[in-house]
Each structure stands twice: as structure tokens, then as C-alpha cells.
Amino acid sequence: MQNGQKTFVDYANRDGVLVLLHTEVPASLKGQGAGSRLARAVLDAARSRKVKISIKCDFLLHFISNHPEYRDIISL
């Protein structure tokens, strides 16, 4: 929840890998960093739980390309 509005990432757990499928941010929050805050929260949570991730979401793929510090948690 950001500014009282729901933001979320759809995901699936496949063989112990967290597959990030889709990121949803309301139009009213776009351009305000809501998606980036959500991405960091999800990726930081995966790292703290020592969970590898696979990314199918275009937004998160773009985010990771700009934030290489998260590449260590990506499953090959």
C-alpha cells in the first residue's frame, strides 16, 4: 500500500525459485517512485530470505538492469 493505494507484484513459487510475473502500480502513483519502492521491497525481502528469483515482468527486468546490486539473487 502506498498513499492508501494498492501496489503489488504477482508471483509464483516454482521449485524454490520466486518467479516475479507482473508489477501493478495505480496510474495515480506512476512517476512518483512507487514502482521502484515496491521493486526494492520485493527484492530485498527475497535476498533476506535467501530466495533466488526469476523475472518475467518487464518493469522488474528494467529495474534490475539499472540496479545491478540485485543480480546476485537472480536464478540462472
N, C-alpha and C positions, 0 to 999 in steps of 0.2 A: 504494500500500500504506500503510495506516495501522494502527498497532498490530498488525502482522502479518496484517491482513485486507485483501482486495482491494476497492478503490473504483474506479469508472470512469465515464466518460461515453461513451456510444455517439454516433458522429458519422458524417457523410458529407461529402464534398467535392463541391459542385455548382457548376460554373463558377467556381471560385476562391473560393467562399464556404464557410466551415466551418459546416455545419448541425449544431447540437447537438440530438440526438434524445432522449436519456434519461440520467439520472444514477442510478447504483446505489451505495447505501451499505448495508452489512450492518446488520441490526436491532440488533446489539450495539453499534454505533457511533452510532446515532441519538441526537440530543440532546447530542452531545459536540462539535459543530462540525466534524465530519468532512466533511459535505457542503459547508459554507462554505469550508473549506480547499481542497477539490477544485475548487469553482467558481472561486475566486481563481486557483488554479494554471492552470486551463484558459484563463481569460480573460486572465490576464497573459501566458501563452505566445502566445495569438493576437495580442495587442497588440504584443508584442516582435517578432513575425514580420510585422507589418503586414497581418494577415489579417482580413477582415471576417467577421462571424458572423451566423447566423440561428438563432433559438432556437425549438425545438418542445417542449422539456422544461418542464413546469410548475414544477418546482423552480427551474430556472435563470431562468425568467421572473420568479418571485417574488424570487429573489436580486437580479436586475438592478433590479427596482422599488425595492428597498431600498438599492441601491448605484449611484446614477446616474453615478458616475465611470466606469462601463464602457459607457455608452450610445454613446460615440463610435465604438466598434468594431462596432456593430450595422448590418447591411446593410439598406437601405430597400427 
